[in-house]
């Protein structure tokens, strides 16, 4: 049998395997098994994948929860647009809204304290990238992506949209402050 000519016998799949062909099938199968068992191992021991949750939520409901958080915990505003800087209590639910072409509000978290970060988009799919810590998540409208975060270094971090979301995509940046209190 060759790739150019059709098989001489109609039932070509019933022909016995060549030794080399069987060897390559066994190698591929063995490698698939290794990769299958390494995925959970890397997830647990590699500490490179976030364990997140996702729930269905309407954009309006997520926006309302974010607004309630802003009304309750705003400590100051920044920039010409008067973007609120929110300092929520330790262990609380923190809401971050992605919408054309902004992250809202600015978060101020305490070093060494855990928070449940809720991310949702109001309009299109966005990408949440926290730099320089290299945390990446997709933020999808209609879903509440929940991640438990515990900042371990104080400083200013950049939040960048890494999923093309339209003509103003390059302006979709924000800050996250980690403070030591």
C-alpha positions as protocol buffer text, in pm:
chain_id: "A"
residue {
  index: 1
  type: UNK
  ca { x: 0 y: 0 z: 0 }
}
residue {
  index: 2
  type: UNK
  ca { x: 125 y: 350 z: -75 }
}
residue {
  index: 3
  type: UNK
  ca { x: -9 y: 699 z: -25 }
}
residue {
  index: 4
  type: UNK
  ca { x: -43 y: 753 z: -399 }
}
residue {
  index: 5
  type: UNK
  ca { x: -224 y: 434 z: -505 }
}
residue {
  index: 6
  type: UNK
  ca { x: -539 y: 299 z: -347 }
}
residue {
  index: 7
  type: UNK
  ca { x: -507 y: -19 z: -140 }
}
residue {
  index: 8
  type: UNK
  ca { x: -501 y: -341 z: -339 }
}
residue {
  index: 9
  type: UNK
  ca { x: -744 y: -510 z: -101 }
}
residue {
  index: 10
  type: UNK
  ca { x: -1070 y: -347 z: -13 }
}
residue {
  index: 11
  type: UNK
  ca { x: -1051 y: -423 z: 363 }
}
residue {
  index: 12
  type: UNK
  ca { x: -706 y: -272 z: 422 }
}
residue {
  index: 13
  type: UNK
  ca { x: -769 y: -219 z: 795 }
}
residue {
  index: 14
  type: UNK
  ca { x: -785 y: -595 z: 849 }
}
residue {
  index: 15
  type: UNK
  ca { x: -426 y: -641 z: 729 }
}
residue {
  index: 16
  type: UNK
  ca { x: -169 y: -732 z: 998 }
}
residue {
  index: 17
  type: UNK
  ca { x: 40 y: -447 z: 1136 }
}
residue {
  index: 18
  type: UNK
  ca { x: 399 y: -410 z: 1036 }
}
residue {
  index: 19
  type: UNK
  ca { x: 639 y: -432 z: 1331 }
}
residue {
  index: 20
  type: UNK
  ca { x: 757 y: -70 z: 1290 }
}
residue {
  index: 21
  type: UNK
  ca { x: 400 y: 57 z: 1267 }
}
residue {
  index: 22
  type: UNK
  ca { x: 303 y: -132 z: 1584 }
}
residue {
  index: 23
  type: UNK
  ca { x: 609 y: 5 z: 1763 }
}
residue {
  index: 24
  type: UNK
  ca { x: 515 y: 366 z: 1681 }
}
residue {
  index: 25
  type: UNK
  ca { x: 153 y: 307 z: 1790 }
}
residue {
  index: 26
  type: UNK
  ca { x: 279 y: 164 z: 2121 }
}
residue {
  index: 27
  type: UNK
  ca { x: 517 y: 459 z: 2173 }
}
residue {
  index: 28
  type: UNK
  ca { x: 238 y: 711 z: 2101 }
}
residue {
  index: 29
  type: UNK
  ca { x: -5 y: 528 z: 2333 }
}
residue {
  index: 30
  type: UNK
  ca { x: 254 y: 510 z: 2611 }
}
residue {
  index: 31
  type: UNK
  ca { x: 333 y: 883 z: 2574 }
}
residue {
  index: 32
  type: UNK
  ca { x: -41 y: 967 z: 2589 }
}
residue {
  index: 33
  type: UNK
  ca { x: -70 y: 774 z: 2915 }
}
residue {
  index: 34
  type: UNK
  ca { x: 228 y: 961 z: 3062 }
}
residue {
  index: 35
  type: UNK
  ca { x: 80 y: 1298 z: 2966 }
}
residue {
  index: 36
  type: UNK
  ca { x: -265 y: 1196 z: 3095 }
}
residue {
  index: 37
  type: UNK
  ca { x: -127 y: 1125 z: 3443 }
}
residue {
  index: 38
  type: UNK
  ca { x: 113 y: 1421 z: 3443 }
}
residue {
  index: 39
  type: UNK
  ca { x: -166 y: 1680 z: 3395 }
}
residue {
  index: 40
  type: UNK
  ca { x: -319 y: 1636 z: 3744 }
}
residue {
  index: 41
  type: UNK
  ca { x: 30 y: 1595 z: 3891 }
}
residue {
  index: 42
  type: UNK
  ca { x: 141 y: 1931 z: 3743 }
}
residue {
  index: 43
  type: UNK
  ca { x: -178 y: 2096 z: 3860 }
}
residue {
  index: 44
  type: UNK
  ca { x: -130 y: 1986 z: 4221 }
}
residue {
  index: 45
  type: UNK
  ca { x: 248 y: 2006 z: 4261 }
}
residue {
  index: 46
  type: UNK
  ca { x: 343 y: 2264 z: 3998 }
}
residue {
  index: 47
  type: UNK
  ca { x: 141 y: 2548 z: 4151 }
}
residue {
  index: 48
  type: UNK
  ca { x: 110 y: 2697 z: 3805 }
}
residue {
  index: 49
  type: UNK
  ca { x: -263 y: 2663 z: 3745 }
}
residue {
  index: 50
  type: UNK
  ca { x: -521 y: 2860 z: 3937 }
}
residue {
  index: 51
  type: UNK
  ca { x: -806 y: 2668 z: 4092 }
}
residue {
  index: 52
  type: UNK
  ca { x: -1096 y: 2885 z: 3992 }
}
residue {
  index: 53
  type: UNK
  ca { x: -1471 y: 2859 z: 3996 }
}
residue {
  index: 54
  type: UNK
  ca { x: -1718 y: 2981 z: 3737 }
}
residue {
  index: 55
  type: UNK
  ca { x: -2084 y: 3065 z: 3786 }
}
residue {
  index: 56
  type: UNK
  ca { x: -2355 y: 3198 z: 3556 }
}
residue {
  index: 57
  type: UNK
  ca { x: -2435 y: 3561 z: 3636 }
}
residue {
  index: 58
  type: UNK
  ca { x: -2603 y: 3840 z: 3447 }
}
residue {
  index: 59
  type: UNK
  ca { x: -2383 y: 4140 z: 3373 }
}
residue {
  index: 60
  type: UNK
  ca { x: -2631 y: 4359 z: 3558 }
}
residue {
  index: 61
  type: UNK
  ca { x: -2611 y: 4148 z: 3876 }
}
residue {
  index: 62
  type: UNK
  ca { x: -2230 y: 4145 z: 3871 }
}
residue {
  index: 63
  type: UNK
  ca { x: -2221 y: 4520 z: 3810 }
}
residue {
  index: 64
  type: UNK
  ca { x: -2462 y: 4577 z: 4100 }
}
residue {
  index: 65
  type: UNK
  ca { x: -2241 y: 4376 z: 4340 }
}
residue {
  index: 66
  type: UNK
  ca { x: -1935 y: 4568 z: 4221 }
}
residue {
  index: 67
  type: UNK
  ca { x: -2114 y: 4899 z: 4275 }
}
residue {
  index: 68
  type: UNK
  ca { x: -2217 y: 4794 z: 4627 }
}
residue {
  index: 69
  type: UNK
  ca { x: -1854 y: 4709 z: 4705 }
}
residue {
  index: 70
  type: UNK
  ca { x: -1738 y: 5044 z: 4567 }
}
residue {
  index: 71
  type: UNK
  ca { x: -2000 y: 5234 z: 4768 }
}
residue {
  index: 72
  type: UNK
  ca { x: -1895 y: 5057 z: 5087 }
}
residue {
  index: 73
  type: UNK
  ca { x: -1514 y: 5042 z: 5067 }
}
residue {
  index: 74
  type: UNK
  ca { x: -1388 y: 5333 z: 4852 }
}
residue {
  index: 75
  type: UNK
  ca { x: -1085 y: 5504 z: 5011 }
}
residue {
  index: 76
  type: UNK
  ca { x: -998 y: 5756 z: 4736 }
}
residue {
  index: 77
  type: UNK
  ca { x: -1027 y: 5821 z: 4362 }
}
residue {
  index: 78
  type: UNK
  ca { x: -751 y: 5838 z: 4100 }
}
residue {
  index: 79
  type: UNK
  ca { x: -697 y: 5987 z: 3753 }
}
residue {
  index: 80
  type: UNK
  ca { x: -905 y: 6239 z: 3564 }
}
residue {
  index: 81
  type: UNK
  ca { x: -1190 y: 5988 z: 3537 }
}
residue {
  index: 82
  type: UNK
  ca { x: -1218 y: 5966 z: 3919 }
}
residue {
  index: 83
  type: UNK
  ca { x: -1180 y: 5587 z: 3923 }
}
residue {
  index: 84
  type: UNK
  ca { x: -1250 y: 5464 z: 4278 }
}
residue {
  index: 85
  type: UNK
  ca { x: -976 y: 5286 z: 4473 }
}
residue {
  index: 86
  type: UNK
  ca { x: -1138 y: 5018 z: 4689 }
}
residue {
  index: 87
  type: UNK
  ca { x: -981 y: 4868 z: 5004 }
}
residue {
  index: 88
  type: UNK
  ca { x: -1209 y: 4576 z: 5101 }
}
residue {
  index: 89
  type: UNK
  ca { x: -1179 y: 4393 z: 5435 }
}
residue {
  index: 90
  type: UNK
  ca { x: -971 y: 4076 z: 5460 }
}
residue {
  index: 91
  type: UNK
  ca { x: -1143 y: 3761 z: 5337 }
}
residue {
  index: 92
  type: UNK
  ca { x: -1419 y: 3945 z: 5155 }
}
residue {
  index: 93
  type: UNK
  ca { x: -1553 y: 3905 z: 4806 }
}
residue {
  index: 94
  type: UNK
  ca { x: -1388 y: 4155 z: 4571 }
}
residue {
  index: 95
  type: UNK
  ca { x: -1553 y: 4241 z: 4238 }
}
residue {
  index: 96
  type: UNK
  ca { x: -1369 y: 4357 z: 3927 }
}
residue {
  index: 97
  type: UNK
  ca { x: -1563 y: 4461 z: 3618 }
}
residue {
  index: 98
  type: UNK
  ca { x: -1430 y: 4436 z: 3262 }
}
residue {
  index: 99
  type: UNK
  ca { x: -1601 y: 4655 z: 3006 }
}
residue {
  index: 100
  type: UNK
  ca { x: -1504 y: 4836 z: 2690 }
}
residue {
  index: 101
  type: UNK
  ca { x: -1201 y: 4946 z: 2745 }
}
residue {
  index: 102
  type: UNK
  ca { x: -1153 y: 4962 z: 3118 }
}
residue {
  index: 103
  type: UNK
  ca { x: -1117 y: 4759 z: 3435 }
}
residue {
  index: 104
  type: UNK
  ca { x: -1323 y: 4899 z: 3718 }
}
residue {
  index: 105
  type: UNK
  ca { x: -1251 y: 4974 z: 4008 }
}
residue {
  index: 106
  type: UNK
  ca { x: -888 y: 4991 z: 4122 }
}
residue {
  index: 107
  type: UNK
  ca { x: -827 y: 4740 z: 4401 }
}
residue {
  index: 108
  type: UNK
  ca { x: -607 y: 4784 z: 4708 }
}
residue {
  index: 109
  type: UNK
  ca { x: -543 y: 4454 z: 4886 }
}
residue {
  index: 110
  type: UNK
  ca { x: -341 y: 4369 z: 5196 }
}
residue {
  index: 111
  type: UNK
  ca { x: -26 y: 4159 z: 5177 }
}
residue {
  index: 112
  type: UNK
  ca { x: -67 y: 3805 z: 5314 }
}
residue {
  index: 113
  type: UNK
  ca { x: -448 y: 3824 z: 5332 }
}
residue {
  index: 114
  type: UNK
  ca { x: -684 y: 3614 z: 5120 }
}
residue {
  index: 115
  type: UNK
  ca { x: -963 y: 3751 z: 4904 }
}
residue {
  index: 116
  type: UNK
  ca { x: -1215 y: 3596 z: 4665 }
}
residue {
  index: 117
  type: UNK
  ca { x: -1173 y: 3787 z: 4340 }
}
residue {
  index: 118
  type: UNK
  ca { x: -1484 y: 3788 z: 4117 }
}
residue {
  index: 119
  type: UNK
  ca { x: -1426 y: 3877 z: 3751 }
}
residue {
  index: 120
  type: UNK
  ca { x: -1693 y: 3927 z: 3488 }
}
residue {
  index: 121
  type: UNK
  ca { x: -1730 y: 4114 z: 3161 }
}
residue {
  index: 122
  type: UNK
  ca { x: -2015 y: 4348 z: 3081 }
}
residue {
  index: 123
  type: UNK
  ca { x: -1993 y: 4331 z: 2702 }
}
residue {
  index: 124
  type: UNK
  ca { x: -1731 y: 4119 z: 2523 }
}
residue {
  index: 125
  type: UNK
  ca { x: -1478 y: 3855 z: 2614 }
}
residue {
  index: 126
  type: UNK
  ca { x: -1170 y: 4002 z: 2783 }
}
residue {
  index: 127
  type: UNK
  ca { x: -848 y: 3860 z: 2920 }
}
residue {
  index: 128
  type: UNK
  ca { x: -731 y: 3928 z: 3276 }
}
residue {
  index: 129
  type: UNK
  ca { x: -353 y: 3938 z: 3297 }
}
residue {
  index: 130
  type: UNK
  ca { x: -189 y: 4040 z: 3625 }
}
residue {
  index: 131
  type: UNK
  ca { x: 167 y: 4151 z: 3561 }
}
residue {
  index: 132
  type: UNK
  ca { x: 442 y: 4080 z: 3657 }
}
residue {
  index: 133
  type: UNK
  ca { x: 301 y: 3775 z: 3839 }
}
residue {
  index: 134
  type: UNK
  ca { x: 180 y: 3616 z: 3513 }
}
residue {
  index: 135
  type: UNK
  ca { x: -174 y: 3528 z: 3621 }
}
residue {
  index: 136
  type: UNK
  ca { x: -400 y: 3490 z: 3317 }
}
residue {
  index: 137
  type: UNK
  ca { x: -775 y: 3424 z: 3301 }
}
residue {
  index: 138
  type: UNK
  ca { x: -1045 y: 3463 z: 3042 }
}
residue {
  index: 139
  type: UNK
  ca { x: -1326 y: 3693 z: 3149 }
}
residue {
  index: 140
  type: UNK
  ca { x: -1648 y: 3604 z: 2971 }
}
residue {
  index: 141
  type: UNK
  ca { x: -1981 y: 3791 z: 2978 }
}
residue {
  index: 142
  type: UNK
  ca { x: -2246 y: 3599 z: 3169 }
}
residue {
  index: 143
  type: UNK
  ca { x: -1992 y: 3415 z: 3386 }
}
residue {
  index: 144
  type: UNK
  ca { x: -1850 y: 3505 z: 3725 }
}
residue {
  index: 145
  type: UNK
  ca { x: -1491 y: 3377 z: 3738 }
}
residue {
  index: 146
  type: UNK
  ca { x: -1392 y: 3342 z: 4104 }
}
residue {
  index: 147
  type: UNK
  ca { x: -1030 y: 3305 z: 4214 }
}
residue {
  index: 148
  type: UNK
  ca { x: -897 y: 3303 z: 4568 }
}
residue {
  index: 149
  type: UNK
  ca { x: -591 y: 3527 z: 4578 }
}
residue {
  index: 150
  type: UNK
  ca { x: -340 y: 3587 z: 4856 }
}
residue {
  index: 151
  type: UNK
  ca { x: -93 y: 3862 z: 4760 }
}
residue {
  index: 152
  type: UNK
  ca { x: 254 y: 3781 z: 4895 }
}
residue {
  index: 153
  type: UNK
  ca { x: 451 y: 4088 z: 4780 }
}
residue {
  index: 154
  type: UNK
  ca { x: 356 y: 4449 z: 4824 }
}
residue {
  index: 155
  type: UNK
  ca { x: 372 y: 4687 z: 4532 }
}
residue {
  index: 156
  type: UNK
  ca { x: 180 y: 4807 z: 4231 }
}
residue {
  index: 157
  type: UNK
  ca { x: 67 y: 4547 z: 3978 }
}
residue {
  index: 158
  type: UNK
  ca { x: -70 y: 4604 z: 3630 }
}
residue {
  index: 159
  type: UNK
  ca { x: -394 y: 4453 z: 3509 }
}
residue {
  index: 160
  type: UNK
  ca { x: -395 y: 4420 z: 3131 }
}
residue {
  index: 161
  type: UNK
  ca { x: -656 y: 4286 z: 2890 }
}
residue {
  index: 162
  type: UNK
  ca { x: -482 y: 4020 z: 2684 }
}
residue {
  index: 163
  type: UNK
  ca { x: -782 y: 3924 z: 2468 }
}
residue {
  index: 164
  type: UNK
  ca { x: -847 y: 4154 z: 2171 }
}
residue {
  index: 165
  type: UNK
  ca { x: -1169 y: 4337 z: 2251 }
}
residue {
  index: 166
  type: UNK
  ca { x: -1193 y: 4609 z: 1991 }
}
residue {
  index: 167
  type: UNK
  ca { x: -1036 y: 4932 z: 1875 }
}
residue {
  index: 168
  type: UNK
  ca { x: -957 y: 5060 z: 2227 }
}
residue {
  index: 169
  type: UNK
  ca { x: -808 y: 4729 z: 2346 }
}
residue {
  index: 170
  type: UNK
  ca { x: -462 y: 4881 z: 2392 }
}
residue {
  index: 171
  type: UNK
  ca { x: -600 y: 5125 z: 2652 }
}
residue {
  index: 172
  type: UNK
  ca { x: -758 y: 4855 z: 2873 }
}
residue {
  index: 173
  type: UNK
  ca { x: -513 y: 4866 z: 3163 }
}
residue {
  index: 174
  type: UNK
  ca { x: -554 y: 4922 z: 3535 }
}
residue {
  index: 175
  type: UNK
  ca { x: -364 y: 4891 z: 3861 }
}
residue {
  index: 176
  type: UNK
  ca { x: -386 y: 4670 z: 4166 }
}
residue {
  index: 177
  type: UNK
  ca { x: -215 y: 4785 z: 4484 }
}
residue {
  index: 178
  type: UNK
  ca { x: -83 y: 4545 z: 4746 }
}
residue {
  index: 179
  type: UNK
  ca { x: -15 y: 4722 z: 5075 }
}
residue {
  index: 180
  type: UNK
  ca { x: 135 y: 4611 z: 5404 }
}
residue {
  index: 181
  type: UNK
  ca { x: -92 y: 4712 z: 5692 }
}
